[in-house]
Amino acid sequence: MNSTILLMMNNLIKYRNTDKEFWYEELEDWVPKRIYDCHVHMINNDLIDESSIHKNRFPNTPLKAIKDWYKLVLPKREVNSLILGKPMFGTDVNAHNKYIHQEIKDNNLLRAHRLTTPLDSITDIEKDIKNRGFQGLKVYRYFSSSGDINECNIEDYLTHEQMELANDLGIWITLHMAKQDGCGDKENLKNLEEFTTKKYPKIKWILAHVARSFTYRPIEKAIDTLKNLPNIWYDLSAVTDVRPFITLFKNEDHKRIFYGTDGIESVSFHGAYTAYGHFHYQIETDKVESLNFSHTSNRPIISLYEQLISIKQASKICEMNSTQIEDIFWRNAVREFNIPWG
């Protein structure tokens, strides 16, 4: 049974002929032959509590499913990954991190960031970094000690004690910022400036989703500060609006940018993370009954392709060359993560 059938049977994606046609018309000749996906998740529902709203919300995604997905949506590409702990309520964090380790431990081209909550002990974190090969931490607003998952500060879901350890070890942290303006929020910017220049200068930060800029405003407000901070990188995952990419590409050193998908479930739906002024929303076109296609034979494409076409358009507007594109898609990760990718 081929990978397409397996993925569709497991409800991971509904890949259509229109998706395939779009890939070969718009992306096949532009997307580099090598890709390092710096934002992808594994899911194991057996490790989520029965009472959680996230239990069985998404299908299981072991490494095999991720590889099959890459073959389907990024055909004829050599793809490797930075696996990030998947933040979901009710997750047995230690078991989840052990699961990731078991899945990837025999592949020296893969890297992983440990799912980490404010309740995790320094001892457990250090053991996972030193004994299980995690190169960093994945933290998320769901676990905020403040109880407010939308407007919490960074230190509400990543403790200073944990940052001190990360600084001592010189490891990475993948950060999804809270607050409605993401990186454009004054408190978030103040904290990042203090952390990178004063308190924790050895931590290497990956600001997920273009520093959480699903609309143009956060990165527009923040870029003049962020571009001058040390140890800041960005991943491009899930964003589908061209404007944040234009701002980032025009103002930042492209060598501080990593490609990422946010696969599988978060970018396999037909639709996009659509911006409406300062607001954005995940629009799944299959669930919009009022959509009418009588005027066209064209159909919605998967969100991953919306992201890729926006990156392509932004790179053209910013006059980026093929070497810069390859740097973003794989060479920056290979360099920064010490990947032995011949």
LOSEDREN-358967 format. One record per residue (C-alpha): residue number from 1; residue in one letter; x, y, z. Coordinates in steps of 0.2 Angstrom, whole numbers, plus 5000, padded with zeros to 4 digits. Layout:
% LOSEDREN-358967
<site n="NUM" res="A" c1="X" c2="Y" c3="Z"/>
...
This chain:
% LOSEDREN-358967
<site n="1" res="M" c1="5000" c2="5000" c3="5000"/>
<site n="2" res="N" c1="5008" c2="5017" c3="4995"/>
<site n="3" res="S" c1="5011" c2="5032" c3="5007"/>
<site n="4" res="T" c1="4996" c2="5042" c3="4999"/>
<site n="5" res="I" c1="4983" c2="5029" c3="5003"/>
<site n="6" res="L" c1="4990" c2="5026" c3="5021"/>
<site n="7" res="L" c1="4990" c2="5044" c3="5025"/>
<site n="8" res="M" c1="4972" c2="5047" c3="5018"/>
<site n="9" res="M" c1="4966" c2="5031" c3="5027"/>
<site n="10" res="N" c1="4973" c2="5038" c3="5043"/>
<site n="11" res="N" c1="4964" c2="5055" c3="5041"/>
<site n="12" res="L" c1="4981" c2="5064" c3="5040"/>
<site n="13" res="I" c1="4978" c2="5073" c3="5024"/>
<site n="14" res="K" c1="4965" c2="5073" c3="5009"/>
<site n="15" res="Y" c1="4978" c2="5075" c3="4995"/>
<site n="16" res="R" c1="4969" c2="5080" c3="4979"/>
<site n="17" res="N" c1="4974" c2="5081" c3="4961"/>
<site n="18" res="T" c1="4972" c2="5099" c3="4962"/>
<site n="19" res="D" c1="4986" c2="5099" c3="4975"/>
<site n="20" res="K" c1="4997" c2="5089" c3="4965"/>
<site n="21" res="E" c1="4994" c2="5100" c3="4950"/>
<site n="22" res="F" c1="4998" c2="5116" c3="4960"/>
<site n="23" res="W" c1="5014" c2="5108" c3="4966"/>
<site n="24" res="Y" c1="5020" c2="5104" c3="4948"/>
<site n="25" res="E" c1="5015" c2="5121" c3="4941"/>
<site n="26" res="E" c1="5021" c2="5133" c3="4955"/>
<site n="27" res="L" c1="5033" c2="5124" c3="4967"/>
<site n="28" res="E" c1="5042" c2="5109" c3="4958"/>
<site n="29" res="D" c1="5055" c2="5120" c3="4950"/>
<site n="30" res="W" c1="5057" c2="5132" c3="4964"/>
<site n="31" res="V" c1="5058" c2="5122" c3="4981"/>
<site n="32" res="P" c1="5076" c2="5116" c3="4984"/>
<site n="33" res="K" c1="5080" c2="5097" c3="4982"/>
<site n="34" res="R" c1="5085" c2="5097" c3="5000"/>
<site n="35" res="I" c1="5075" c2="5102" c3="5014"/>
<site n="36" res="Y" c1="5078" c2="5103" c3="5033"/>
<site n="37" res="D" c1="5061" c2="5105" c3="5041"/>
<site n="38" res="C" c1="5064" c2="5114" c3="5058"/>
<site n="39" res="H" c1="5046" c2="5113" c3="5065"/>
<site n="40" res="V" c1="5037" c2="5096" c3="5064"/>
<site n="41" res="H" c1="5028" c2="5086" c3="5078"/>
<site n="42" res="M" c1="5025" c2="5068" c3="5083"/>
<site n="43" res="I" c1="5009" c2="5063" c3="5091"/>
<site n="44" res="N" c1="5005" c2="5047" c3="5101"/>
<site n="45" res="N" c1="4988" c2="5048" c3="5108"/>
<site n="46" res="D" c1="4992" c2="5033" c3="5120"/>
<site n="47" res="L" c1="5002" c2="5046" c3="5130"/>
<site n="48" res="I" c1="4988" c2="5059" c3="5132"/>
<site n="49" res="D" c1="4976" c2="5058" c3="5147"/>
<site n="50" res="E" c1="4958" c2="5051" c3="5143"/>
<site n="51" res="S" c1="4951" c2="5067" c3="5150"/>
<site n="52" res="S" c1="4960" c2="5079" c3="5139"/>
<site n="53" res="I" c1="4952" c2="5089" c3="5125"/>
<site n="54" res="H" c1="4967" c2="5084" c3="5115"/>
<site n="55" res="K" c1="4965" c2="5065" c3="5117"/>
<site n="56" res="N" c1="4962" c2="5058" c3="5099"/>
<site n="57" res="R" c1="4960" c2="5076" c3="5092"/>
<site n="58" res="F" c1="4973" c2="5072" c3="5079"/>
<site n="59" res="P" c1="4979" c2="5055" c3="5072"/>
<site n="60" res="N" c1="4995" c2="5047" c3="5078"/>
<site n="61" res="T" c1="5010" c2="5053" c3="5069"/>
<site n="62" res="P" c1="5025" c2="5042" c3="5071"/>
<site n="63" res="L" c1="5041" c2="5045" c3="5061"/>
<site n="64" res="K" c1="5035" c2="5033" c3="5048"/>
<site n="65" res="A" c1="5020" c2="5044" c3="5045"/>
<site n="66" res="I" c1="5030" c2="5060" c3="5044"/>
<site n="67" res="K" c1="5042" c2="5052" c3="5031"/>
<site n="68" res="D" c1="5027" c2="5046" c3="5021"/>
<site n="69" res="W" c1="5019" c2="5064" c3="5022"/>
<site n="70" res="Y" c1="5035" c2="5071" c3="5015"/>
<site n="71" res="K" c1="5035" c2="5059" c3="5001"/>
<site n="72" res="L" c1="5018" c2="5065" c3="4997"/>
<site n="73" res="V" c1="5018" c2="5083" c3="4999"/>
<site n="74" res="L" c1="5037" c2="5087" c3="4995"/>
<site n="75" res="P" c1="5040" c2="5074" c3="4981"/>
<site n="76" res="K" c1="5057" c2="5070" c3="4975"/>
<site n="77" res="R" c1="5065" c2="5080" c3="4990"/>
<site n="78" res="E" c1="5077" c2="5074" c3="5003"/>
<site n="79" res="V" c1="5069" c2="5079" c3="5019"/>
<site n="80" res="N" c1="5076" c2="5078" c3="5037"/>
<site n="81" res="S" c1="5069" c2="5086" c3="5052"/>
<site n="82" res="L" c1="5070" c2="5095" c3="5069"/>
<site n="83" res="I" c1="5056" c2="5086" c3="5079"/>
<site n="84" res="L" c1="5048" c2="5097" c3="5092"/>
<site n="85" res="G" c1="5038" c2="5090" c3="5107"/>
<site n="86" res="K" c1="5020" c2="5092" c3="5104"/>
<site n="87" res="P" c1="5011" c2="5103" c3="5116"/>
<site n="88" res="M" c1="4994" c2="5096" c3="5121"/>
<site n="89" res="F" c1="4984" c2="5096" c3="5137"/>
<site n="90" res="G" c1="4985" c2="5080" c3="5147"/>
<site n="91" res="T" c1="5002" c2="5074" c3="5139"/>
<site n="92" res="D" c1="5013" c2="5063" c3="5150"/>
<site n="93" res="V" c1="5028" c2="5074" c3="5146"/>
<site n="94" res="N" c1="5042" c2="5062" c3="5151"/>
<site n="95" res="A" c1="5034" c2="5048" c3="5141"/>
<site n="96" res="H" c1="5031" c2="5059" c3="5126"/>
<site n="97" res="N" c1="5050" c2="5064" c3="5126"/>
<site n="98" res="K" c1="5055" c2="5046" c3="5128"/>
<site n="99" res="Y" c1="5044" c2="5042" c3="5113"/>
<site n="100" res="I" c1="5052" c2="5055" c3="5102"/>
<site n="101" res="H" c1="5069" c2="5048" c3="5108"/>
<site n="102" res="Q" c1="5065" c2="5030" c3="5103"/>
<site n="103" res="E" c1="5058" c2="5036" c3="5086"/>
<site n="104" res="I" c1="5074" c2="5045" c3="5081"/>
<site n="105" res="K" c1="5088" c2="5038" c3="5091"/>
<site n="106" res="D" c1="5095" c2="5028" c3="5076"/>
<site n="107" res="N" c1="5095" c2="5043" c3="5063"/>
<site n="108" res="N" c1="5110" c2="5055" c3="5065"/>
<site n="109" res="L" c1="5102" c2="5067" c3="5053"/>
<site n="110" res="L" c1="5087" c2="5071" c3="5064"/>
<site n="111" res="R" c1="5087" c2="5083" c3="5079"/>
<site n="112" res="A" c1="5074" c2="5085" c3="5093"/>
<site n="113" res="H" c1="5068" c2="5098" c3="5106"/>
<site n="114" res="R" c1="5061" c2="5092" c3="5122"/>
<site n="115" res="L" c1="5043" c2="5096" c3="5127"/>
<site n="116" res="T" c1="5045" c2="5106" c3="5142"/>
<site n="117" res="T" c1="5033" c2="5114" c3="5155"/>
<site n="118" res="P" c1="5036" c2="5125" c3="5170"/>
<site n="119" res="L" c1="5033" c2="5109" c3="5181"/>
<site n="120" res="D" c1="5047" c2="5099" c3="5173"/>
<site n="121" res="S" c1="5062" c2="5097" c3="5185"/>
<site n="122" res="I" c1="5079" c2="5103" c3="5181"/>
<site n="123" res="T" c1="5086" c2="5086" c3="5184"/>
<site n="124" res="D" c1="5074" c2="5078" c3="5171"/>
<site n="125" res="I" c1="5078" c2="5091" c3="5158"/>
<site n="126" res="E" c1="5097" c2="5090" c3="5160"/>
<site n="127" res="K" c1="5096" c2="5071" c3="5159"/>
<site n="128" res="D" c1="5086" c2="5072" c3="5142"/>
<site n="129" res="I" c1="5098" c2="5084" c3="5135"/>
<site n="130" res="K" c1="5114" c2="5074" c3="5140"/>
<site n="131" res="N" c1="5107" c2="5056" c3="5139"/>
<site n="132" res="R" c1="5094" c2="5057" c3="5125"/>
<site n="133" res="G" c1="5102" c2="5069" c3="5114"/>
<site n="134" res="F" c1="5089" c2="5083" c3="5114"/>
<site n="135" res="Q" c1="5097" c2="5099" c3="5107"/>
<site n="136" res="G" c1="5085" c2="5110" c3="5115"/>
<site n="137" res="L" c1="5068" c2="5114" c3="5123"/>
<site n="138" res="K" c1="5051" c2="5116" c3="5115"/>
<site n="139" res="V" c1="5040" c2="5127" c3="5127"/>
<site n="140" res="Y" c1="5022" c2="5133" c3="5124"/>
<site n="141" res="R" c1="5009" c2="5144" c3="5131"/>
<site n="142" res="Y" c1="4997" c2="5130" c3="5135"/>
<site n="143" res="F" c1="5007" c2="5126" c3="5150"/>
<site n="144" res="S" c1="5007" c2="5144" c3="5157"/>
<site n="145" res="S" c1="5008" c2="5145" c3="5176"/>
<site n="146" res="S" c1="4998" c2="5161" c3="5176"/>
<site n="147" res="G" c1="4982" c2="5151" c3="5170"/>
<site n="148" res="D" c1="4981" c2="5163" c3="5155"/>
<site n="149" res="I" c1="4986" c2="5154" c3="5139"/>
<site n="150" res="N" c1="4983" c2="5169" c3="5128"/>
<site n="151" res="E" c1="4991" c2="5184" c3="5137"/>
<site n="152" res="C" c1="5005" c2="5176" c3="5147"/>
<site n="153" res="N" c1="5023" c2="5181" c3="5148"/>
<site n="154" res="I" c1="5037" c2="5170" c3="5142"/>
<site n="155" res="E" c1="5043" c2="5167" c3="5160"/>
<site n="156" res="D" c1="5025" c2="5160" c3="5164"/>
<site n="157" res="Y" c1="5029" c2="5145" c3="5153"/>
<site n="158" res="L" c1="5048" c2="5144" c3="5154"/>
<site n="159" res="T" c1="5055" c2="5147" c3="5171"/>
<site n="160" res="H" c1="5071" c2="5157" c3="5175"/>
<site n="161" res="E" c1="5078" c2="5141" c3="5183"/>
<site n="162" res="Q" c1="5075" c2="5132" c3="5167"/>
<site n="163" res="M" c1="5083" c2="5146" c3="5157"/>
<site n="164" res="E" c1="5098" c2="5146" c3="5168"/>
<site n="165" res="L" c1="5101" c2="5128" c3="5164"/>
<site n="166" res="A" c1="5098" c2="5131" c3="5146"/>
<site n="167" res="N" c1="5111" c2="5145" c3="5147"/>
<site n="168" res="D" c1="5123" c2="5134" c3="5156"/>
<site n="169" res="L" c1="5121" c2="5120" c3="5143"/>
<site n="170" res="G" c1="5121" c2="5133" c3="5128"/>
<site n="171" res="I" c1="5106" c2="5124" c3="5120"/>
<site n="172" res="W" c1="5091" c2="5130" c3="5109"/>
<site n="173" res="I" c1="5074" c2="5135" c3="5114"/>
<site n="174" res="T" c1="5059" c2="5135" c3="5101"/>
<site n="175" res="L" c1="5048" c2="5148" c3="5107"/>
<site n="176" res="H" c1="5030" c2="5151" c3="5102"/>
<site n="177" res="M" c1="5026" c2="5168" c3="5110"/>
<site n="178" res="A" c1="5009" c2="5172" c3="5117"/>
<site n="179" res="K" c1="5000" c2="5189" c3="5118"/>
<site n="180" res="Q" c1="4990" c2="5195" c3="5103"/>
<site n="181" res="D" c1="5004" c2="5204" c3="5095"/>
<site n="182" res="G" c1="5017" c2="5190" c3="5097"/>
<site n="183" res="C" c1="5034" c2="5197" c3="5094"/>
<site n="184" res="G" c1="5027" c2="5215" c3="5092"/>
<site n="185" res="D" c1="5021" c2="5215" c3="5110"/>
<site n="186" res="K" c1="5032" c2="5227" c3="5121"/>
<site n="187" res="E" c1="5034" c2="5215" c3="5136"/>
<site n="188" res="N" c1="5039" c2="5200" c3="5124"/>
<site n="189" res="L" c1="5052" c2="5212" c3="5116"/>
<site n="190" res="K" c1="5058" c2="5218" c3="5132"/>
<site n="191" res="N" c1="5060" c2="5200" c3="5139"/>
<site n="192" res="L" c1="5069" c2="5194" c3="5123"/>
<site n="193" res="E" c1="5081" c2="5209" c3="5124"/>
<site n="194" res="E" c1="5085" c2="5206" c3="5142"/>
<site n="195" res="F" c1="5087" c2="5187" c3="5140"/>
<site n="196" res="T" c1="5098" c2="5188" c3="5124"/>
<site n="197" res="T" c1="5110" c2="5203" c3="5130"/>
<site n="198" res="K" c1="5110" c2="5201" c3="5148"/>
<site n="199" res="K" c1="5103" c2="5186" c3="5158"/>
<site n="200" res="Y" c1="5105" c2="5171" c3="5146"/>
<site n="201" res="P" c1="5117" c2="5175" c3="5132"/>
<site n="202" res="K" c1="5121" c2="5157" c3="5128"/>
<site n="203" res="I" c1="5103" c2="5152" c3="5124"/>
<site n="204" res="K" c1="5099" c2="5151" c3="5105"/>
<site n="205" res="W" c1="5081" c2="5155" c3="5102"/>
<site n="206" res="I" c1="5071" c2="5150" c3="5087"/>
<site n="207" res="L" c1="5056" c2="5161" c3="5086"/>
<site n="208" res="A" c1="5042" c2="5150" c3="5079"/>
<site n="209" res="H" c1="5030" c2="5156" c3="5065"/>
<site n="210" res="V" c1="5040" c2="5171" c3="5060"/>
<site n="211" res="A" c1="5041" c2="5176" c3="5078"/>
<site n="212" res="R" c1="5022" c2="5172" c3="5079"/>
<site n="213" res="S" c1="5018" c2="5184" c3="5065"/>
<site n="214" res="F" c1="5003" c2="5177" c3="5056"/>
<site n="215" res="T" c1="4998" c2="5195" c3="5050"/>
<site n="216" res="Y" c1="5010" c2="5209" c3="5045"/>
<site n="217" res="R" c1="5010" c2="5219" c3="5061"/>
<site n="218" res="P" c1="5020" c2="5209" c3="5074"/>
<site n="219" res="I" c1="5035" c2="5207" c3="5064"/>
<site n="220" res="E" c1="5034" c2="5225" c3="5057"/>
<site n="221" res="K" c1="5033" c2="5232" c3="5075"/>
<site n="222" res="A" c1="5047" c2="5220" c3="5081"/>
<site n="223" res="I" c1="5060" c2="5218" c3="5067"/>
<site n="224" res="D" c1="5071" c2="5234" c3="5071"/>
<site n="225" res="T" c1="5074" c2="5227" c3="5088"/>
<site n="226" res="L" c1="5075" c2="5208" c3="5084"/>
<site n="227" res="K" c1="5087" c2="5210" c3="5070"/>
<site n="228" res="N" c1="5100" c2="5218" c3="5082"/>
<site n="229" res="L" c1="5098" c2="5205" c3="5095"/>
<site n="230" res="P" c1="5111" c2="5191" c3="5097"/>
<site n="231" res="N" c1="5106" c2="5172" c3="5096"/>
<site n="232" res="I" c1="5089" c2="5175" c3="5087"/>
<site n="233" res="W" c1="5083" c2="5164" c3="5073"/>
<site n="234" res="Y" c1="5066" c2="5162" c3="5065"/>
<site n="235" res="D" c1="5056" c2="5147" c3="5058"/>
<site n="236" res="L" c1="5044" c2="5150" c3="5044"/>
<site n="237" res="S" c1="5031" c2="5137" c3="5049"/>
<site n="238" res="A" c1="5013" c2="5138" c3="5046"/>
<site n="239" res="V" c1="5012" c2="5157" c3="5041"/>
<site n="240" res="T" c1="5003" c2="5159" c3="5024"/>
<site n="241" res="D" c1="5002" c2="5178" c3="5023"/>
<site n="242" res="V" c1="5016" c2="5185" c3="5011"/>
<site n="243" res="R" c1="5018" c2="5201" c3="5020"/>
<site n="244" res="P" c1="5027" c2="5194" c3="5036"/>
<site n="245" res="F" c1="5039" c2="5185" c3="5024"/>
<site n="246" res="I" c1="5043" c2="5201" c3="5015"/>
<site n="247" res="T" c1="5047" c2="5211" c3="5031"/>
<site n="248" res="L" c1="5058" c2="5197" c3="5037"/>
<site n="249" res="F" c1="5067" c2="5194" c3="5021"/>
<site n="250" res="K" c1="5070" c2="5213" c3="5018"/>
<site n="251" res="N" c1="5077" c2="5216" c3="5035"/>
<site n="252" res="E" c1="5085" c2="5201" c3="5043"/>
<site n="253" res="D" c1="5101" c2="5191" c3="5039"/>
<site n="254" res="H" c1="5094" c2="5177" c3="5029"/>
<site n="255" res="K" c1="5106" c2="5165" c3="5038"/>
<site n="256" res="R" c1="5096" c2="5167" c3="5054"/>
<site n="257" res="I" c1="5080" c2="5160" c3="5045"/>
<site n="258" res="F" c1="5075" c2="5141" c3="5045"/>
<site n="259" res="Y" c1="5062" c2="5133" c3="5035"/>
<site n="260" res="G" c1="5049" c2="5124" c3="5045"/>
<site n="261" res="T" c1="5032" c2="5116" c3="5040"/>
<site n="262" res="D" c1="5022" c2="5113" c3="5057"/>
<site n="263" res="G" c1="5017" c2="5096" c3="5050"/>
<site n="264" res="I" c1="5008" c2="5086" c3="5049"/>
<site n="265" res="E" c1="4990" c2="5090" c3="5055"/>
<site n="266" res="S" c1="4992" c2="5109" c3="5056"/>
<site n="267" res="V" c1="4996" c2="5112" c3="5038"/>
<site n="268" res="S" c1="4988" c2="5098" c3="5029"/>
<site n="269" res="F" c1="4970" c2="5105" c3="5028"/>
<site n="270" res="H" c1="4964" c2="5114" c3="5013"/>
<site n="271" res="G" c1="4964" c2="5133" c3="5017"/>
<site n="272" res="A" c1="4976" c2="5145" c3="5025"/>
<site n="273" res="Y" c1="4980" c2="5155" c3="5041"/>
<site n="274" res="T" c1="4971" c2="5170" c3="5034"/>
<site n="275" res="A" c1="4974" c2="5188" c3="5039"/>
<site n="276" res="Y" c1="4960" c2="5200" c3="5041"/>
<site n="277" res="G" c1="4969" c2="5216" c3="5046"/>
<site n="278" res="H" c1="4977" c2="5213" c3="5063"/>
<site n="279" res="F" c1="4967" c2="5197" c3="5066"/>
<site n="280" res="H" c1="4971" c2="5180" c3="5059"/>
<site n="281" res="Y" c1="4961" c2="5164" c3="5058"/>
<site n="282" res="Q" c1="4963" c2="5146" c3="5052"/>
<site n="283" res="I" c1="4951" c2="5144" c3="5038"/>
<site n="284" res="E" c1="4947" c2="5126" c3="5033"/>
<site n="285" res="T" c1="4938" c2="5128" c3="5016"/>
<site n="286" res="D" c1="4931" c2="5110" c3="5017"/>
<site n="287" res="K" c1="4921" c2="5116" c3="5032"/>
<site n="288" res="V" c1="4914" c2="5132" c3="5024"/>
<site n="289" res="E" c1="4897" c2="5127" c3="5017"/>
<site n="290" res="S" c1="4894" c2="5144" c3="5008"/>
<site n="291" res="L" c1="4909" c2="5142" c3="4997"/>
<site n="292" res="N" c1="4904" c2="5142" c3="4979"/>
<site n="293" res="F" c1="4915" c2="5137" c3="4964"/>
<site n="294" res="S" c1="4904" c2="5140" c3="4950"/>
<site n="295" res="H" c1="4915" c2="5154" c3="4943"/>
<site n="296" res="T" c1="4931" c2="5144" c3="4942"/>
<site n="297" res="S" c1="4938" c2="5126" c3="4940"/>
<site n="298" res="N" c1="4952" c2="5131" c3="4953"/>
<site n="299" res="R" c1="4950" c2="5123" c3="4970"/>
<site n="300" res="P" c1="4958" c2="5127" c3="4987"/>
<site n="301" res="I" c1="4975" c2="5119" c3="4990"/>
<site n="302" res="I" c1="4983" c2="5113" c3="5006"/>
<site n="303" res="S" c1="4989" c2="5125" c3="5019"/>
<site n="304" res="L" c1="5007" c2="5119" c3="5017"/>
<site n="305" res="Y" c1="5007" c2="5125" c3="4998"/>
<site n="306" res="E" c1="4999" c2="5142" c3="5003"/>
<site n="307" res="Q" c1="5014" c2="5144" c3="5014"/>
<site n="308" res="L" c1="5027" c2="5139" c3="5001"/>
<site n="309" res="I" c1="5019" c2="5150" c3="4987"/>
<site n="310" res="S" c1="5019" c2="5165" c3="4999"/>
<site n="311" res="I" c1="5038" c2="5162" c3="5003"/>
<site n="312" res="K" c1="5041" c2="5160" c3="4984"/>
<site n="313" res="Q" c1="5032" c2="5177" c3="4981"/>
<site n="314" res="A" c1="5041" c2="5186" c3="4995"/>
<site n="315" res="S" c1="5058" c2="5179" c3="4990"/>
<site n="316" res="K" c1="5055" c2="5186" c3="4972"/>
<site n="317" res="I" c1="5049" c2="5203" c3="4979"/>
<site n="318" res="C" c1="5065" c2="5204" c3="4989"/>
<site n="319" res="E" c1="5076" c2="5198" c3="4975"/>
<site n="320" res="M" c1="5083" c2="5183" c3="4984"/>
<site n="321" res="N" c1="5095" c2="5172" c3="4974"/>
<site n="322" res="S" c1="5094" c2="5153" c3="4974"/>
<site n="323" res="T" c1="5109" c2="5151" c3="4986"/>
<site n="324" res="Q" c1="5099" c2="5161" c3="4999"/>
<site n="325" res="I" c1="5084" c2="5151" c3="4996"/>
<site n="326" res="E" c1="5094" c2="5135" c3="4999"/>
<site n="327" res="D" c1="5102" c2="5142" c3="5015"/>
<site n="328" res="I" c1="5084" c2="5145" c3="5022"/>
<site n="329" res="F" c1="5078" c2="5128" c3="5016"/>
<site n="330" res="W" c1="5092" c2="5117" c3="5023"/>
<site n="331" res="R" c1="5110" c2="5124" c3="5023"/>
<site n="332" res="N" c1="5107" c2="5136" c3="5039"/>
<site n="333" res="A" c1="5100" c2="5121" c3="5049"/>
<site n="334" res="V" c1="5114" c2="5109" c3="5043"/>
<site n="335" res="R" c1="5127" c2="5123" c3="5049"/>
<site n="336" res="E" c1="5119" c2="5127" c3="5065"/>
<site n="337" res="F" c1="5114" c2="5110" c3="5071"/>
<site n="338" res="N" c1="5130" c2="5101" c3="5065"/>
<site n="339" res="I" c1="5121" c2="5089" c3="5053"/>
<site n="340" res="P" c1="5133" c2="5077" c3="5045"/>
<site n="341" res="W" c1="5123" c2="5079" c3="5028"/>
<site n="342" res="G" c1="5136" c2="5075" c3="5015"/>
